[in-house]
Amino acid sequence: MKQENIRNFCIIAHIDHGKSTLADRIIEKTGTLTSREMQAQVLDNMDLERERGITIKAQAVRVIYQSQNGQEYVFNLIDTPGHVDFNYEVSRSLAACDGAVLVVDAAQGIEAQTLANVYMAIDHDLEVIPVINKIDLPSAEPERVIEEIEDVIGLEAHDAPQISAKNDINIDQVLEAIVERIPAPQGDPNAPLKALIFDSIYDSYKGVIVFVRIKEGTIRVGTQVRMMATGAEVGVVEVGYFGAGKFIPCDELSAGMVGYFTASIKNVRDTMVGDTVTSATNPCDEPLPGYKKVQSMVFCGMYPADGAHYEDLRDALEKLKLNDASLNYEPETSVALGFGFRCGFLGLLHLEIIEERLEREYNLDLVTTAPSVVYKVKKTDGTMIDLTNPTNLPDPSEIEYMEEPMVEAEIMVTSEYIGPIMELCQERRGVYKEIEYIEATRAILRYDLPLNEIIYDFFDALKSRSRGYAALDYELKGYERSKLVKLDILINHEEVDALSFIVHADSAYERGRKMCEKLKEEIPRHLFEIPIQAAIGSKIIARETVKALRKDVLAKCYGGDITRKRKLLEKQKEGKKRMRQIGNVEIPQKAFMSVLKLDDR
Amino acid sequence: MKELELYIHIPFCAQKCHYCDFVSFADKTDAFEEYVNALCREMEYYKERFAEQRIKTVYIGGGTPSLLPADLILRITDSLYKNFNLTETKEKRKGLFLQKKIRPTTEFSMECNPGTVDKSKLDAYWKAGINRISFGLQSTIEDELRTLGRIHTYEDFIRCFEDAREVGFDNINVDLMQALPGQDMISWQMTLGQVGTWHPEHISAYSLIIEEGTDFHQWMKKGKTISGEERNGIFLPNGEVKLLPSEEEERDIYYFTKEMLEKSGYKQYEISNYAVPGFECQHNIGYWKRENYLGLGLNASSMADNVRWKNTADLAAYIQDPTQAAEEEKKLSVKEQMEEFMFLGLRLRDGISQTDFVNCFHQDITLVYGEVLDDLYDQGMITYEEDNIKLTDKGIDVSNRVLAEFLIDPE
């Protein structure tokens, strides 16, 4: 395929604005093989049919489009993750494209998240094609949305295709716009190899499958390649492109193409997203710009609910790490929770995704401690330490000062909720920067916020205080000095290390009180009274009491239905198993996460 | 000779009580006869299998067995005598034993709802060989009875009780309920005092448990806060709100019951059961001691030689084929037998005998439960009395927690 007949692009859209529906339509309306490949292979029609219906699950898919101009085009549609946690991954995916289709909901208009990604696409010099989706909705206002796109983003949008991906209206306009407006890739197939890694996955048979965009040169089976940042060198075993739902091997990938290669690589850490692949024997002079080593922003402890499953958790984390270079973990021990791991994530969503995968795919029952950001602690001896676990905070007498990470946050909100959202930002120690009205009814609020104030329940609070209308985007700004203290929780006079957290001195009392109240709800009554206390150092700042249980007796005998009685007792016993024994108090696992849900509005 | 207990379930009621989650139907008068036919077929089905076993107790429960016309009950008893080894009871009714005041060896109970029986029915039961009546009274307070959805009054009970005595019943139980919506210590003392004047041989005092799927469960909401504690209330459809007693009140009521009944000559022999010595319900004790029993009728449970099974809960299916099971029969493992031995046996105030354990399982109880027993003893939940291990009062208060400890973790 000639370079001028290749289009590499992605779709940018806010959640629910119809990205995957449009992707489905594009796959449906195109073929998966070029006419030459069709002749070369005897295809099972059933297979083909099945392939065409598949939603994009992989990060990329290649389809073949017969344009109205009579020519055949290769479309490489590259998926971009849709969350602020994955900003860096998004930027690398964009760097693999030459254009982007921007889907905007005809009723909802532009959202903060969309805006951030559009700006990022423009920064990468991508040609952005706006598309107005859901025009058949009764509440659709395409004209207003077109104006908004022109005003806010500064994109010409008057000839934007007005479509309904769901009901298959005007999809061909989108396909033609891709052919006409997105530039063909450039690059010399004979130059030294220079390819961008935009994703990689681990396959137990093939090893790591590396997703690349070839910028210069050609990669083929047998090429000895080097990853320029990690330095790993390997011989290519297979190259190919992305069929819908499967990998299709081919002979070579040359400048302008998107595809994959495998090389018996055992660890995704050797193939970091953003790294440049070059030839080991004929290397290019410099790597592609923009590579960053990803850093964990949020840390938490993960423990198996049943200590016997520690090995299982370790194996599962190891497997997930094969596929996720941004996941970090190291063993740690908690007095309360036993043996587990301190894990680092890109953000809270990333944490939740990993947690869910561990529970669902690996069938593990987990106890997760409150997430924490990385603090910097300047000690009196002049050293500076990174603190990822509140338990490791040095004695206050050894601390000169502490710093916490700050973010620049952009919150897009409709004007009626500006008040409540500003209030929320103030409560979370936000520093007001500016407000920008993007149209009569909407504005972007800019705040500097401490990261530790937004990793807990900020998203939830934002949504509930704006009836779901506010959207957040943020970027790490750096570290600032702050008055931080460690808040400890004592249950029945015993300190529970897994419940300790770092908090700003001014909100310590409030947080301590709420934490005690929450734990009172979570901890079941025991045969004795249980005091729950919050303390800073040796000073108790809040207290609640769980009253003693007086009665738990089954009076009835259910006739001869002993099975029913057994089930009741088993449930009781099972409930106890899901508890953690701290001293002589049993604490349910979810109590350890309760610190996350303290916003009670 | 091997022994067997029989349970016969009658799944019909005049109206469903608001707290009831047993399998029973109101408005199924049409099905009475067909159901009894099915019961008789089920008895024939088991005739051969249990031919060589002596029937130790019979219990007709429900639902409301006394809702059936007397002739249908007689068909059931006839079929019983025809298919099972029950001769002694039958002989008794010929007057021989009655005159000598000798208690028969087979206890034969039937549950009666005071709103559904009269003297002629009771007379028919007595003549059919039934020798123990269990009256479901629950409370003597009109307001509480109404709240529960009972169809009878306290006066109905008095009349029935006197009729039962007159036709000859010398072993009568009265069922009462504690922790009722709107109940307090005063109203409970009233109920217990009034029942005491009739000198029943046996009193069961169960605590109300609000089960899922019942009216009460649907009507239960956060009521109001009394002295800092939020109490649940039952919000009746007529707009009345009946608060449920607090745990403390319920325990006070429980201990008051025990104290008062013991002063009146009753002995607490199980968590919720009191009897004049010699009148303990043999049928129920059989469950706790893991005797073999055969459950007949809709959704009835059985256990024979450590195999448990259960009949279908589908009325039409049962009438079609009364031998249909609800689920696969289950052979109990030794582990499960041990667990049952403990969690059932400990309900009895005398507890379990360590010697019995050894005889059953051929190993010392401490080998299996040593650690659990030590822990529970240290916590004051169990106590030792000669060969027996039993729950303390404190152990009874939280018996669900205690009994759950005897479930053995899988290896």
Interface residues (C-beta under 8 A of the other chain):
Chain A: L527 L549 R550 K551 D552 V553 L554 A555 K556 C557 G559 G560 D561 I562 T563 K565 R566 L568 L569 E570 Q572 K573 K576
Chain B: Y7 H9 G61 Q178 A205 Y206 S207 I209 E247 E248 E250 R251 I271 S272 N284 Y287 Y293 G295 A300 S301 S302 M303 R308 K310 K330 E339 E340 F343 L344 R347 Q379 I396 D397 V398 S399 N400 R401 L403 A404 E405 L407
